[in-house]
């Protein structure tokens, strides 16, 4: 798991799937607002003229020299909910990320956002 103090170090590292296939480049990490632990990352993918940021959970992520290996296959990640490179994640789209990966979505205690960008 990526530790909160390491988040800035891993920005711009290659993101690879369990088989070592490159998915893209780590752009940002979103933390769980209830625990302040890293929850998902955005990965910059696509051709230079059609870049987008896809979301992927960072549970069980392994860090190596210049890369972050995630627990999800490249094909699944590429079909994940995404935003434009200059966009922000709307609160109402958070649940779709969790659903895409078969994870349970639980908003904050008072209905606030589950994810916050670091």
Secondary structure, DSSP 8 states (H G I E B T S, - for coil): ---GGGHHHHTT-EEE-TT--EEEEEEEEEEETTT--EEEEEEEES-TTS-EEEEEE-TT-EEETTEEE-SS-HHHHHTS-EE-TT----GGGHHHHHHHTT------TTS--SEEE-
